[in-house]
Amino acid sequence: METKDRHRSTQRVIDILENIAQSGNAGLSLTELAGRLGAPKSSLFPIIHTLCENKMISMNQQSGKYTMGYKTYELGSCYIQGDSVNASILELMNSITAQCRETCFFGELIDGDVFYVFKVDSPESLRMVTPGKKLPAYSSGIGKALLSDKTLEELRQLYPEPLTLLTPNTITDLSVLYQQLQVIKAQGIAFEKEESTQFIQCVAIPIHKNGLVRAALSVAVPVFRYSPEKEAMIIGLLKQAQIKIEMLLASNDWTHF
C-alpha cells in the first residue's frame, strides 16, 4: 500500500505501538514519543489514553513512561496458536533449548535489521534481546545467516552508511562482511563472537523457501559456557530443525516472512 493510501490515524496508533515495543522495559514518555514521531503531545495523548484504557500499553506511575500492555501479548499468543507453522517452529525451538540448555531465536530480515520473531529462553539464560526487537543484521550470527545470499551490491543498498560499531568485535568493513558471508553461504552455518553483545556467542543457520533465505534460526551461548562439544551439539540440532522447518514452509502457503 502506498503511503498516501494509509489511514493517518490508524498509522499513528501503529507507530506508537511499534516505538513503545522497541523501547523494551525502559519504556517511553509522552515527550519522548512526541519527539520520535514528530507530533505534538496534545494529539498523541488521546491515543495513548485509549491504548492504556484497553491495556494495550501501560504507564509506570513513578517514571511516567509507557511500556507494552498484557493485551498485546494475548493478541500475539492468539496469532502463534492459530498458525500451525509458527506453532511447529516454536515446538522445534523448545526442543533445541531443552537439549542444549541455551537460548534459541528465530528471525527475519527487515531493512537490514534482524527482526526477532520468536525466542525460547535458556533455563540458565542471561538477559538478551527479546522478540519484536531489531538489531543490525551484520552484527550477529542470525543476521549473517539472513544476509548469506546477498550480493555485494545488495549489501551496499542495505547499508549505504558506514557500519555502526556495537562492540569492539563488530565488523565495520562491508568487504570483510561480504567475504565472511561467502563462507557462510558455502558452509551453511554462521558464527559470531561478541559482535552484537559482549560475552555472547552465536551459531545460526539460514532457513530457505523456494531457494531463497527467508528466515534464520540461531542459538546464543555465553562465552563461559561455549565449548567445541557444545558447538557441535548446537550445529547438529540446528541442521535437524532446518530440514523440518524448510519442509514445513515448502508445503504451506507461508507468507508472513
N, C-alpha and C positions, 0 to 999 in steps of 0.2 A: 504494500500500500504506500502511495506517495505521501510525503509529509503533509502536503496541503490537504489531503483527504482525511487526515486523522481528526478525531473529535478532540478539541483542545482541552476541555475539562477532564475528559477521561484520560488523556495523555498525562495531564498534570498529576492525577492520582497515581498512575503507574510510575512516573518519575519520582514521586515522593517515596513510594514503597521501595523502589529499587535503591535509592540513595540511603534510606534507613537500613535496608538489608545489608548493603555494602559496608556500613559503618560498624557492623557487628555488635559486640557487647558495649562498646564505647558509646554508641548512640549519637544522635544529632539534636542540637537545639533548634528552635524555630528560626533563630537568627542564622545559624549555620545552613539550614535548609534553604532559606531565602537567598543566601549568598551563592549556594551551589546551583540553584535553579534560576537565578537572576529574576526573582519575582518578589513583589512586596509581601511583607509578613501578613498584612491585612487580608490579602487574597488567599494566602495559604492556611490561615488559622481555621476558617470554617471546615476546610477539607480535613485538616489534622484533627479537629474536634470530632468530626463524624467518624473518622477511622478509629479514634480512641473509643468512642461510644460503642462501636461494633467489634472491639477487641482485636482489630487488625494490627494496631500498634498500641504500645503502652508508654506512659510517661513516668520517669523516675522523679518523684516529688522533690527529692533533695537536689538533684543536678539539673532538673528541668529538661532532660534530654529524652528523646524518643527512641525506642527500640521496637523490634518486631513483636507482635502480639501472638497469643496462642492460636488464634483463628487462622493465621496464615499457615501454621504447622498442620492444623486439621485439614485445610484445603490441599496442601501438598501431600499429606498422607493419603487422601482420597484419590489423588491422581496416581500415586505409586501403586496403591492397592488395585486400582481399576485397570491397570495396564499390565498384562501378563508378561511382556518382555521386560519391563522395569522390575517387576517382582522377581523374575528369574535372575536378572543381573544382580540384584541385591542378595538373593539367596547364594549365588556363587561367591559374592564378595564376603558374605558372612562365613562361608566355608573356608575361604582363604585366611581370613583373620583368625578363625578358630584353630587352624593348623599351624600358622607361623607366629601367632600372637602379636601381630603388628597391624598398623592402620592401613586400610585399603581405600583407594579413591577411584572414582570413575568420572571422567570429564570430557568435555568437548572444546573445540577451538572457536572462540568468538573474537573477531577483530584483533587477532594476535595475542589474545589472552587465553589462559585456561579457565574455563568456567567449570567449577567443581559441582557436579550434579549430585553425586552420592558419596557418602563417606561411612565407613564402618570402623568404629574406634577400637583400638587395641585395648585389652583389659589392663595393660600397663602403659597406657597412652600418655605421651606428652601433649601439651596443647599445640595444635596445629590448625591450619586453615579449615574453615567449615564450609559445608555445602552452600552454594549460592555466591561464594566469593570468587574473585578473579585475581590471577597473578600473571605477569608476563610469561608467555609460553617458553621463551628461550632460556628461562632461568631454572627450569625444573625438568625432572626426568619425564613426567607425564606430558609436559609441554613439548619436549623434544620428540617424543613418540608421535604426538599430534602433528608436528611440523615435518616429520621424516620424509614425506613425499613431495615437499615443496621445492620448487626450483629456486635458484639464487635470485632471479628477478622477482618471483613471488615473495620471497623474504624481504627484498628491498621495498616492495609495496606495503608489506605489513609493518615494517619498521623503518620509516623514512628518516627518523631522527636517530642520533647515537643511542645505543642500548644503555639502559639505566643500570647502574651498579646497585644490586640489592644486598650483596655480601661481598667480602674480598674475593670470593671464588666465582662470582658471576661472569659469564662470558660477555664481553662488550664489543668484540670484533665480529662483524657479520660473516666475514670469510672463514674465520675459525669455526663459527657456529655451523656454517654450511658444510664444511669438511666433516664435522662431527656427525651431522645429520646423514651424510652419505654412508658412514659406517653403520649408523643405526638402521638405515634402510636395508643395508646388506645383511646385517646380523639379526634384525627383527627385535632387538632389545635396546632400551635406552637406560643409561645410568646418569646419576647426578650426585655430587657430594657437596653438600653445604653451599649450593649456588643460589637457592632462594631463601633458605632458612638455616641459620647456623646450627650445627650439631645434628642435622638431619640428612640422611642419605636416602636415595630413591631408586627403585628399579621399576621400569614401566614397559608396557607392550602396546603397540597400536592395535586398534580394532577396525577391520575393514568391512566395507559393504560395496559391492559392485566394483571391486578393485581399488577403491579409494579409502584413505584413512578417514573415518567418520567420528571416532572417539578413541579413548585410551584408558587403560587400566593400570594402576600402579600400587606399589606397597612402599610406605615410608618407614624408615628404621632409624632410631637414634644411633649415632656413631658408636656409642659404647656397647650397643647390642649387635652391631654388624659384624659378620664373620664370613669367610668363604663358604662355610657349611650352610649358614642361613641364606646367603645369596643364592646358592644352588637350589635350595628348597623353594625359595620365592620364585625363581625363574621357572621351575617346574610347575608350580601352582598357577602362575600367570599364563603359561602356554596352554595348560589344560583348559583354563577358563576362556582363553582367547578362542579356541576351537569351538567351544559350546556357544559362546556369545555370537560369534560370526555365523554359526548355523542358525541361531535364533533370528538374527537380522535378515539372513537370506530368505527365510521362509515367512517373514512378516513384513507388512507394509509399515516399516519403521521410519517415520518422517520427523520425529522430534529433533534429532540431532543432525 
